[in-house]
């Protein structure tokens, strides 16, 4: 295990305004993730899980505190730099899969590479084929999403996150829409990819049954990390 931090969250505060109500989503939160870790974030609904993932994924900014990705303070980055970071260094897996129905599996996975203009068509194809192989969907490369099961669609979403060859993959409830057996298979697949590709995984879940399959468990409550 490499002891080098890939994510550092220091004294982060995030507040949202819901109508006339002020919601403190994160309250001085601290967290460090190290390269190659496979970490689950556990917490009840409203505990701040998704807010934390959005901050680490450069989709939002803290009101106070510092979020660093690979040593870069995101608050000091331009929108273009953050976009570059999201597209090349961070992969995202969503519970609703977010696949485009009119695109084939191959095309859905290729999508994040289209904006990387420095990549040749041959390199894009190589990366997509490798990602498809990593998730075991070789037979389905030309299918459309509506022809796949929930577990297969989530495998496509995982391949799409992998295809940019990121250092960090964030997953928001990646097994929420799957039955228990399929959920365990998906977590085992993520763990296998984590070990083979040495990519760091950080995912939030409320499924306590998955805890025995992860390397590290971080619990969040009322916008703060509980003692690990």
C-alpha positions as CSV (number, residue, x, y, z in Angstrom):
1,X,0.0,0.0,0.0
2,X,1.4,3.4,-1.0
3,X,1.2,5.8,2.0
4,X,1.0,8.8,-0.3
5,X,-2.2,10.8,0.1
6,X,-4.4,11.2,-3.0
7,X,-7.1,13.2,-1.3
8,X,-6.9,15.5,1.7
9,X,-10.0,17.2,3.1
10,X,-9.2,19.7,5.9
11,X,-11.7,21.5,8.1
12,X,-14.3,21.6,5.4
13,X,-17.6,23.3,5.9
14,X,-20.4,23.2,3.4
15,X,-23.8,24.8,3.9
16,X,-26.9,24.8,1.7
17,X,-29.9,27.1,1.7
18,X,-33.2,25.2,1.4
19,X,-35.8,27.9,1.2
20,X,-35.4,29.8,4.5
21,X,-33.6,26.9,6.1
22,X,-29.8,26.7,6.4
23,X,-28.6,23.1,6.1
24,X,-25.1,22.4,7.4
25,X,-24.1,19.5,5.3
26,X,-20.4,19.3,6.4
27,X,-19.2,20.7,9.7
28,X,-15.4,21.0,9.8
29,X,-14.8,17.6,8.2
30,X,-11.3,16.1,8.0
31,X,-10.4,13.0,5.8
32,X,-7.3,11.7,4.1
33,X,-7.4,9.0,1.4
34,X,-4.3,7.2,0.3
35,X,-3.3,5.9,-3.1
36,X,-4.6,2.4,-3.8
37,X,-7.1,2.3,-0.9
38,X,-10.5,0.7,-1.3
39,X,-12.7,2.8,1.1
40,X,-16.4,2.8,1.9
41,X,-18.1,5.8,3.3
42,X,-21.0,4.8,5.5
43,X,-23.7,7.1,6.8
44,X,-27.4,7.7,7.1
45,X,-29.4,9.7,4.6
46,X,-28.6,13.4,5.1
47,X,-25.3,12.7,6.8
48,X,-23.2,14.5,4.1
49,X,-22.0,11.5,2.0
50,X,-23.0,12.9,-1.4
51,X,-21.8,16.4,-0.5
52,X,-18.4,15.0,0.4
53,X,-18.2,13.0,-2.9
54,X,-19.2,16.1,-4.9
55,X,-16.4,18.2,-3.2
56,X,-13.8,15.5,-3.8
57,X,-15.0,15.2,-7.4
58,X,-14.6,18.9,-8.1
59,X,-18.4,19.2,-8.7
60,X,-18.7,21.7,-5.9
61,X,-16.5,23.8,-3.6
62,X,-16.4,24.1,0.2
63,X,-17.5,27.3,2.0
64,X,-14.5,26.9,4.3
65,X,-11.6,24.6,4.5
66,X,-9.3,22.9,1.9
67,X,-9.9,20.0,-0.6
68,X,-6.7,18.7,-2.2
69,X,-6.6,16.2,-5.0
70,X,-3.1,14.8,-5.7
71,X,-1.7,17.8,-3.9
72,X,-3.7,20.4,-5.8
73,X,-6.0,22.7,-3.9
74,X,-9.2,22.7,-6.0
75,X,-10.2,26.2,-4.7
76,X,-7.1,27.6,-6.5
77,X,-7.9,26.0,-9.8
78,X,-9.8,27.6,-12.7
79,X,-13.0,26.0,-14.1
80,X,-10.9,24.7,-17.0
81,X,-8.4,23.1,-14.7
82,X,-11.1,21.5,-12.6
83,X,-12.7,20.1,-15.8
84,X,-9.4,18.7,-16.9
85,X,-8.9,17.1,-13.5
86,X,-12.4,15.5,-13.5
87,X,-12.0,14.2,-17.0
88,X,-8.6,12.7,-16.6
89,X,-7.8,11.9,-13.0
90,X,-11.3,11.2,-11.5
91,X,-13.8,8.6,-12.6
92,X,-17.5,8.6,-11.5
93,X,-19.9,5.8,-11.0
94,X,-23.6,6.7,-10.3
95,X,-26.3,4.5,-8.8
96,X,-28.7,5.3,-11.7
97,X,-26.0,4.3,-14.2
98,X,-26.5,7.4,-16.4
99,X,-26.1,5.5,-19.6
100,X,-27.3,7.1,-22.9
101,X,-29.9,4.8,-24.4
102,X,-29.2,5.6,-28.1
103,X,-25.6,4.7,-27.8
104,X,-24.1,1.2,-27.8
105,X,-22.2,-0.1,-24.9
106,X,-18.9,0.6,-26.7
107,X,-20.0,4.2,-27.5
108,X,-21.2,4.8,-23.9
109,X,-17.8,3.7,-22.5
110,X,-16.0,5.8,-25.2
111,X,-17.8,9.0,-24.4
112,X,-15.4,10.5,-21.7
113,X,-12.5,10.0,-24.2
114,X,-14.1,12.1,-27.0
115,X,-13.1,15.4,-25.3
116,X,-9.5,14.2,-24.9
117,X,-8.5,15.5,-28.3
118,X,-4.9,14.3,-27.9
119,X,-5.9,10.7,-28.1
120,X,-5.9,9.0,-31.4
121,X,-8.9,6.9,-32.6
122,X,-6.7,3.8,-32.2
123,X,-5.9,4.7,-28.5
124,X,-9.5,5.4,-27.7
125,X,-10.5,2.0,-29.2
126,X,-7.7,0.2,-27.2
127,X,-8.8,1.8,-23.9
128,X,-12.5,1.0,-24.5
129,X,-11.7,-2.6,-25.4
130,X,-9.6,-3.0,-22.3
131,X,-12.3,-1.5,-20.1
132,X,-14.9,-3.8,-21.6
133,X,-12.6,-6.8,-20.9
134,X,-12.0,-5.6,-17.3
135,X,-15.7,-5.8,-16.5
136,X,-16.4,-8.9,-18.5
137,X,-18.8,-7.5,-21.2
138,X,-17.0,-8.6,-24.4
139,X,-20.1,-10.3,-25.7
140,X,-22.2,-7.1,-25.2
141,X,-20.1,-4.4,-26.7
142,X,-22.6,-3.7,-29.5
143,X,-25.7,-4.0,-27.4
144,X,-27.8,-1.0,-26.2
145,X,-28.4,-0.3,-22.5
146,X,-32.1,-1.4,-22.6
147,X,-31.0,-4.9,-23.5
148,X,-28.9,-5.3,-20.4
149,X,-29.7,-6.3,-16.8
150,X,-29.1,-3.8,-13.9
151,X,-25.9,-5.5,-13.0
152,X,-24.7,-5.4,-16.6
153,X,-25.5,-1.7,-16.8
154,X,-23.6,-1.0,-13.7
155,X,-20.6,-2.9,-15.2
156,X,-20.9,-0.5,-18.2
157,X,-20.8,2.5,-15.8
158,X,-17.7,1.0,-14.1
159,X,-16.0,0.6,-17.5
160,X,-16.9,4.2,-18.4
161,X,-15.2,5.3,-15.2
162,X,-12.1,3.2,-15.9
163,X,-11.6,4.2,-19.5
164,X,-9.9,7.6,-18.7
165,X,-7.4,5.6,-16.6
166,X,-8.1,7.8,-13.5
167,X,-6.1,7.8,-10.3
168,X,-9.4,8.0,-8.2
169,X,-12.9,6.6,-8.8
170,X,-15.8,7.9,-6.8
171,X,-19.0,6.0,-6.6
172,X,-22.3,7.2,-5.1
173,X,-24.3,4.2,-3.8
174,X,-23.1,2.0,-6.7
175,X,-25.2,-1.0,-5.6
176,X,-28.4,0.8,-4.5
177,X,-30.4,-0.3,-7.5
178,X,-29.2,-3.9,-7.5
179,X,-30.3,-7.1,-5.7
180,X,-28.1,-8.4,-2.9
181,X,-26.3,-11.1,-4.9
182,X,-25.6,-8.7,-7.8
183,X,-24.4,-6.0,-5.4
184,X,-21.9,-8.3,-3.9
185,X,-20.6,-9.3,-7.3
186,X,-20.2,-5.6,-8.3
187,X,-18.2,-4.8,-5.1
188,X,-16.0,-7.9,-5.7
189,X,-15.4,-6.6,-9.3
190,X,-14.5,-3.1,-8.0
191,X,-12.1,-4.7,-5.5
192,X,-10.5,-6.8,-8.2
193,X,-10.0,-3.7,-10.4
194,X,-8.6,-1.8,-7.4
195,X,-6.0,-4.5,-6.9
196,X,-5.1,-5.1,-10.5
197,X,-5.1,-1.4,-11.7
198,X,-4.0,0.1,-8.3
199,X,-6.7,2.8,-8.8
200,X,-8.1,4.3,-5.6
201,X,-11.8,3.7,-4.9
202,X,-14.0,5.8,-2.6
203,X,-17.7,5.0,-2.5
204,X,-20.6,5.7,-0.3
205,X,-23.2,3.2,0.7
206,X,-25.7,2.5,3.4
207,X,-25.5,-1.3,2.9
208,X,-23.7,-2.7,6.0
209,X,-23.6,-6.1,4.4
210,X,-20.9,-4.9,2.1
211,X,-18.5,-3.9,4.9
212,X,-16.7,-7.2,5.0
213,X,-15.6,-6.7,1.4
214,X,-13.9,-3.4,1.7
215,X,-10.4,-2.4,2.9
216,X,-11.4,0.6,5.0
217,X,-14.6,1.9,6.4
218,X,-15.2,5.6,7.1
219,X,-18.3,6.6,9.0
220,X,-19.9,10.0,8.6
221,X,-22.5,11.5,10.9
222,X,-24.0,15.0,11.0
223,X,-21.4,16.3,8.5
224,X,-18.3,15.0,10.4
225,X,-16.2,11.8,10.2
226,X,-16.6,9.6,13.2
227,X,-13.5,8.1,14.8
228,X,-12.3,5.2,12.6
